Amino acid sequence: MAASHRRTGGLLAVTTALFLAACSSSDAPVEPQAVPDSAEDVAVDAEPEIPPPTRADFPDETTTGVPEGIELEESGSLTIDEDGAVVEGLEITGTVTVEADDVTIRNTRILNTGHFPIRVSGGSNLVVEDSEIDGQGRADAAVAFSSYTLRRVHIHNVAEGPRIAGSNVTIEDSLIHQLVQVGDNHTDVIQVVSGSGIVIRGNALEVYNPEQDVLGNAAFMFGEDDGPVTDCLVEGNYLNGGNYTVNGGGGGTDGAACTFRDNVLGPDHNYGAVANLGPQSDWDDSNLWIDTHDPVRGG
């Protein structure tokens, strides 16, 4: 009997141990998880910082003008009078006069010999893209005067950049620089004297010419010398140089309406960065100094 009792006790002990092990692996209470007290306790992936803009973020000689590898055919001055005409692959020594609608000039270099390298005269909706204007140290205005679009155009060695006297002008992703002093002219990269539907976006507008050590007059000059200025947007550009880099000093400027935002201004100027905007213009705090990235205050 004693031996049978030991066997029964051993079996009971084994059975009890197995039961307790099963209970400990399946029915043991689960420790409560910590609950954040607030949203601040929840880890959130931070958005990547956008690096501040530098001069390299804006157009230069490698991103504007005639693309490498394109052979150009020599040409003299042109007068374009056919609607929808496309002028492509030329090196024009002279000037271009556009008398038709919906003309396109692309992959073309103009070596200017007259007052206006390109003049829209009676036509409308001119598009100039991936082209170069070398003013040859002259030019009353590189492009004149209304109803044109410049895209990835390299303009240099001119006394004046594009002039806007009328409506529907867009200048984008272009480089306009190396303006030259001719007599007592006021060198302006872009000058607006009237018009509406004006968009100046994503350009490098440099009136300061370091080669001649000439600050120039303004990177963007606007006013109502010839008529009202409305629906004007200047955004996302690099502007440098001038007596004032942005100047609303034209006649009747109090009525000129232009919005400035997301521009970056360089350090070179004579009197200041911006002046004479007038009550109808909007200067946003998103306009920054390129060196400090602090807001440039309008004036």
C-alpha positions in Angstrom: 0.0 0.0 0.0 2.8 2.4 0.8 4.3 1.9 -2.7 0.9 2.5 -4.3 0.5 5.7 -2.3 3.8 7.1 -3.5 2.9 6.4 -7.1 -0.5 8.2 -6.7 1.2 11.1 -4.9 3.8 11.5 -7.7 1.1 11.4 -10.4 -0.9 14.1 -8.5 2.2 16.3 -8.1 3.0 16.0 -11.9 -0.6 16.8 -12.8 -0.7 19.8 -10.5 2.5 21.1 -11.9 1.3 20.8 -15.4 -2.0 22.6 -14.5 -0.1 25.4 -12.8 2.2 25.8 -15.8 -0.7 26.0 -18.2 -2.4 28.6 -16.1 0.8 30.7 -15.9 1.3 30.7 -19.7 -2.3 31.3 -20.8 -4.4 32.9 -18.0 -1.8 35.1 -16.3 -3.0 38.8 -16.0 -1.6 41.1 -18.7 0.3 44.2 -17.5 -1.5 47.3 -18.6 0.3 49.4 -21.2 1.2 53.0 -20.5 -1.2 55.5 -22.1 0.2 58.9 -23.1 -1.1 61.8 -21.0 -1.4 64.1 -24.0 -0.6 64.4 -27.7 2.8 65.7 -26.8 3.8 62.3 -25.5 3.2 60.7 -28.9 6.3 60.6 -31.1 5.7 62.3 -34.4 8.1 62.2 -37.3 9.3 65.8 -37.9 8.9 67.2 -41.4 12.2 67.6 -43.2 13.4 71.1 -43.1 13.5 73.0 -46.4 17.0 74.4 -46.9 17.1 78.2 -47.3 17.4 79.5 -50.8 20.8 80.3 -52.4 21.9 81.8 -55.7 22.3 78.3 -57.1 18.5 77.8 -56.8 17.9 80.3 -59.5 18.5 80.3 -63.3 22.0 80.7 -64.7 23.8 80.3 -68.0 23.5 76.5 -67.8 19.7 76.5 -67.5 18.8 79.3 -69.9 19.6 80.2 -73.5 20.2 77.9 -76.5 20.7 74.3 -75.2 24.1 72.7 -75.9 24.5 70.7 -79.1 22.1 72.8 -81.2 23.7 74.1 -84.4 22.5 77.5 -85.4 22.0 78.9 -89.0 23.2 82.4 -89.6 20.5 85.0 -90.4 20.0 88.7 -90.8 17.1 90.8 -89.3 13.6 89.3 -89.5 10.1 90.6 -89.8 7.6 87.9 -89.0 4.2 88.5 -90.5 2.7 85.0 -90.6 0.4 83.9 -87.8 1.6 80.9 -86.0 5.1 81.0 -87.4 7.9 79.2 -85.7 11.4 80.5 -85.8 14.0 78.0 -84.7 17.7 77.3 -84.8 18.9 80.7 -86.0 21.7 83.0 -85.0 20.3 86.4 -86.0 22.6 89.3 -86.4 20.1 92.2 -86.3 16.6 92.5 -84.9 13.3 90.7 -84.9 10.0 92.5 -85.5 6.8 90.5 -84.8 3.8 91.7 -86.7 1.7 88.4 -86.5 -0.1 86.5 -83.7 1.0 83.3 -81.9 4.6 83.4 -83.1 7.2 81.2 -81.4 10.9 81.8 -81.3 13.0 79.0 -79.8 16.6 77.8 -79.8 17.7 81.0 -81.3 20.4 83.6 -80.5 20.0 87.3 -81.4 23.1 89.5 -81.7 21.5 92.8 -81.6 22.3 95.7 -83.9 19.4 98.1 -83.3 17.2 99.7 -80.7 15.1 96.6 -79.9 16.4 93.1 -80.3 12.8 91.9 -80.3 9.8 94.2 -80.8 6.1 93.1 -80.9 4.6 95.5 -83.4 0.9 94.8 -84.1 1.2 91.1 -83.2 0.2 89.3 -80.0 1.0 86.2 -78.0 4.7 85.9 -78.9 6.5 83.1 -77.1 10.3 83.2 -76.9 11.9 80.2 -75.2 15.4 78.6 -74.8 17.0 81.5 -76.6 19.6 84.2 -76.0 19.6 87.9 -76.5 23.1 89.5 -76.6 22.5 93.2 -76.7 26.0 94.0 -78.0 26.3 96.8 -75.5 23.1 98.6 -76.8 19.3 98.2 -76.9 16.7 100.6 -75.7 14.8 97.6 -74.4 15.7 94.0 -74.9 12.0 93.1 -75.6 9.2 95.5 -76.3 6.4 96.1 -75.3 3.4 93.8 -74.6 1.7 90.5 -75.2 4.8 88.3 -75.0 6.2 85.4 -72.9 9.8 84.8 -72.2 10.8 81.3 -70.9 14.3 80.2 -70.1 15.8 83.1 -72.0 19.3 84.4 -71.3 19.5 88.2 -71.8 22.8 90.1 -71.3 25.0 92.9 -72.5 22.0 95.2 -72.8 21.4 98.7 -71.6 17.8 97.9 -70.7 16.1 94.6 -70.1 12.5 93.8 -71.2 10.1 96.7 -71.1 6.4 96.2 -70.3 4.0 98.8 -71.7 0.7 96.9 -72.1 -0.9 93.7 -71.1 -0.3 90.0 -71.0 3.4 89.6 -70.3 5.0 86.6 -68.6 8.7 86.3 -67.9 9.7 83.1 -66.2 12.8 80.9 -65.5 15.0 83.4 -67.3 18.4 85.0 -66.5 18.7 88.8 -67.1 22.1 90.2 -66.1 25.3 92.1 -67.1 23.4 95.3 -68.0 25.7 98.0 -69.3 25.7 101.7 -68.7 25.2 103.7 -72.0 25.3 107.4 -71.5 23.1 108.5 -68.6 20.4 105.8 -69.1 18.7 104.2 -66.1 19.6 100.5 -66.3 16.6 98.5 -65.3 16.4 94.7 -65.6 12.6 94.9 -66.0 10.6 98.2 -66.2 6.8 98.3 -66.2 5.3 101.6 -67.3 1.7 100.4 -67.8 -0.2 97.1 -68.2 -2.1 94.3 -66.6 -1.8 90.5 -66.6 1.9 90.7 -65.7 3.7 87.7 -64.2 7.4 87.7 -63.3 8.3 84.3 -61.8 11.3 82.2 -61.1 13.9 84.5 -62.7 17.4 85.8 -61.8 17.2 89.5 -62.2 20.6 91.1 -61.6 21.1 94.7 -62.4 24.4 94.9 -60.5 27.2 94.3 -63.0 30.3 93.2 -61.0 32.5 93.3 -64.1 31.9 97.1 -64.5 31.2 97.6 -60.8 27.9 99.4 -61.8 24.9 99.0 -59.4 22.4 100.1 -62.1 19.0 101.6 -61.3 16.6 98.7 -60.4 16.1 95.0 -60.8 12.4 95.7 -61.0 11.1 99.2 -61.7 7.4 99.9 -62.0 5.1 102.8 -62.2 2.2 104.3 -64.1 4.2 106.5 -66.5 2.1 105.5 -69.5 -1.0 104.2 -67.8 -2.5 102.0 -65.0 -0.7 99.0 -63.6 -2.9 96.2 -62.3 -2.9 92.4 -61.9 0.9 92.3 -61.5 2.6 89.4 -59.7 6.4 89.2 -58.9 7.2 85.9 -57.1 10.0 83.5 -56.6 12.7 85.6 -58.2 16.3 86.4 -57.2 16.8 90.2 -57.4 20.1 92.1 -56.8 21.5 95.5 -57.4 20.2 98.9 -58.2 19.8 102.2 -56.4 16.8 100.4 -55.0 16.5 96.8 -56.0 12.7 97.1 -56.3 11.5 100.6 -57.0 8.0 101.9 -57.6 9.3 105.3 -58.4 7.5 105.8 -61.7 5.0 108.6 -62.3 1.6 108.0 -60.7 2.8 105.0 -58.7 0.3 105.5 -56.0 -2.3 103.6 -58.1 0.0 100.8 -59.3 -1.1 97.4 -57.9 1.6 94.7 -57.8 2.1 91.8 -55.4 5.6 90.7 -54.3 6.1 87.3 -52.6 8.6 84.5 -52.1 11.4 86.6 -53.7 15.0 86.5 -52.5 17.1 89.8 -52.5 20.8 90.1 -52.8 23.0 92.4 -50.8 24.0 94.9 -53.5 22.2 98.2 -53.6 22.9 101.9 -53.2 20.1 103.3 -51.1 18.0 100.2 -50.1 16.2 97.1 -51.1 12.8 98.4 -51.8 11.1 101.8 -52.0 8.1 103.8 -53.3 5.7 100.8 -53.6 2.5 102.8 -53.1 -0.7 101.9 -51.2 -2.1 99.5 -53.8 0.9 97.2 -53.8 1.4 94.2 -51.5 4.9 93.4 -50.1 4.8 90.0 -48.3 7.0 88.9 -45.4 8.0 85.9 -47.6 10.5 88.2 -49.4 13.8 87.3 -47.8 17.4 88.5 -47.7 19.6 85.8 -49.3 22.4 86.0 -46.7 20.3 86.1 -43.4 17.0 84.8 -44.7 15.2 87.5 -42.6 12.2 89.2 -44.1 12.9 92.2 -46.3 10.6 95.0 -45.2 8.8 96.8 -47.9 8.9 100.6 -48.2 
